[in-house]
């Protein structure tokens, strides 16, 4: 499922831990306990999983 603008704007953490919203291509949004939002991208290089931080 693709991330929509509305889903990202309305993203809130659940309970006392961070939550993640993701799409099918490896891009995901982490919503922290304090409400911060961080973009991450998972990819593979030489058969190993890597994570790229794209910022807030």
Buried (B, 14 or more C-beta within 10 A) or exposed (E): EEBEEEEEEEBEBEEEEBBEBBEEEBBBBBBEEEEEBBBBEEEEEEEEEEEEEEEE
